[in-house]
Amino acid sequence: MPWGLARVSGDSMRPGLRPGDRLLVRYGAPVRPGAVVVARFVDGTVVVKRATEARATRTGTPGWWLLSDAPEVGVDSRHRGVVPADAVLGVVRARWWPRPRRL
């Protein structure tokens, strides 16, 4: 499974993650409820959200309900619905900049 980097660009994951934070991501890692993930919405937008529970999509395929940590900010599954499991690209393992810490 490859490792990669992502950058937070909005306020939806405050207070834990802030705009400009750099994240260490394990692409293809298994997702567990409570994990912070990098995912792609149907419109192509790549987001950092919290996977709260596994759910089936409208077509019955496996997926994840993704939420913002700051529910009053941003777009998440409350607006877009269940994200297909194959659109969850990776699991965030740590914030490496500006203050490294495991997530």
C-alpha positions as CSV (number, residue, x, y, z in Angstrom):
1,M,0.0,0.0,0.0
2,P,1.5,3.3,-1.0
3,W,2.0,6.3,1.2
4,G,1.3,9.9,0.2
5,L,0.6,13.4,1.3
6,A,-2.5,15.6,1.5
7,R,-3.1,19.2,2.5
8,V,-6.1,20.5,4.4
9,S,-7.7,23.5,2.6
10,G,-10.9,24.3,4.5
11,D,-12.3,24.7,8.0
12,S,-14.6,21.6,8.1
13,M,-12.2,19.5,10.2
14,R,-11.5,22.1,12.9
15,P,-10.4,22.1,15.6
16,G,-8.2,19.0,15.0
17,L,-7.1,19.9,11.5
18,R,-6.7,23.4,10.1
19,P,-6.2,24.9,6.6
20,G,-2.6,24.3,5.6
21,D,-2.0,21.2,7.7
22,R,-0.1,18.5,5.8
23,L,-1.2,14.9,6.3
24,L,0.5,11.6,5.9
25,V,-2.0,9.2,4.1
26,R,-1.9,5.5,3.6
27,Y,-3.7,4.9,0.3
28,G,-5.7,1.7,0.0
29,A,-5.7,1.1,3.8
30,P,-8.8,-0.5,5.4
31,V,-11.2,2.1,6.8
32,R,-12.5,1.8,10.3
33,P,-15.3,3.9,11.9
34,G,-13.8,7.1,13.4
35,A,-10.9,7.2,10.9
36,V,-10.0,10.4,9.1
37,V,-9.9,9.7,5.4
38,V,-9.2,11.2,2.0
39,A,-12.1,10.6,-0.3
40,R,-13.5,11.7,-3.7
41,F,-17.1,12.9,-4.0
42,V,-19.0,12.0,-7.1
43,D,-18.4,15.5,-8.6
44,G,-14.6,14.8,-8.3
45,T,-13.9,17.0,-5.3
46,V,-11.2,15.4,-3.0
47,V,-12.0,15.9,0.7
48,V,-10.7,15.1,4.1
49,K,-13.5,13.8,6.3
50,R,-14.2,11.4,9.2
51,A,-15.7,8.0,8.3
52,T,-18.4,7.5,10.9
53,E,-20.1,4.3,9.7
54,A,-20.2,1.8,6.9
55,R,-23.4,2.0,4.9
56,A,-24.7,0.8,1.5
57,T,-25.0,3.2,-1.4
58,R,-28.3,3.7,-3.2
59,T,-27.3,0.9,-5.5
60,G,-26.5,-1.4,-2.6
61,T,-22.7,-1.3,-3.0
62,P,-20.6,-0.8,0.2
63,G,-19.8,2.7,1.2
64,W,-19.1,5.1,4.0
65,W,-20.9,7.9,5.7
66,L,-18.4,10.8,5.9
67,L,-18.8,13.8,8.2
68,S,-17.0,17.0,9.0
69,D,-15.7,17.5,12.5
70,A,-17.2,21.0,12.3
71,P,-20.7,20.2,11.1
72,E,-21.6,23.9,10.5
73,V,-18.9,24.1,7.9
74,G,-18.3,22.4,4.6
75,V,-20.0,19.7,2.7
76,D,-20.2,16.0,3.7
77,S,-22.5,13.0,3.5
78,R,-25.4,15.0,4.9
79,H,-25.3,16.9,1.6
80,R,-23.8,14.3,-0.8
81,G,-25.0,10.9,0.6
82,V,-23.0,7.8,1.1
83,V,-19.6,7.7,-0.5
84,P,-18.8,4.4,-2.3
85,A,-16.0,2.4,-0.6
86,D,-13.8,2.6,-3.7
87,A,-14.0,6.4,-3.6
88,V,-12.4,6.4,-0.1
89,L,-8.8,6.8,-1.3
90,G,-6.8,6.5,1.9
91,V,-6.7,6.7,5.7
92,V,-4.9,9.7,7.3
93,R,-2.3,8.3,9.7
94,A,-0.7,11.5,11.0
95,R,-0.5,15.2,10.7
96,W,3.2,15.9,9.8
97,W,3.2,19.6,9.6
98,P,3.1,22.1,11.4
99,R,3.1,20.0,14.6
100,P,3.5,16.3,14.0
101,R,1.0,14.0,15.7
102,R,-0.8,10.7,15.0
103,L,-4.4,10.7,14.2
